[in-house]
């Protein structure tokens, strides 16, 4: 009956890890592309 607790935690950790990985990849891609950087600067100037 308690076996679903470890699986739930494991799934949560996996989802969190994937989310962090995807966010980090997007962050690196945004740093690489000057288009996105200029877009961020325009947003920040507002």
PyMOL commands that set and color helices and strands:
alter all, ss='L'
color gray80, all
select helices_A, chain A and resi 3-32+34-45
alter helices_A, ss='H'
color red, helices_A
deselect
rebuild
show_as cartoon
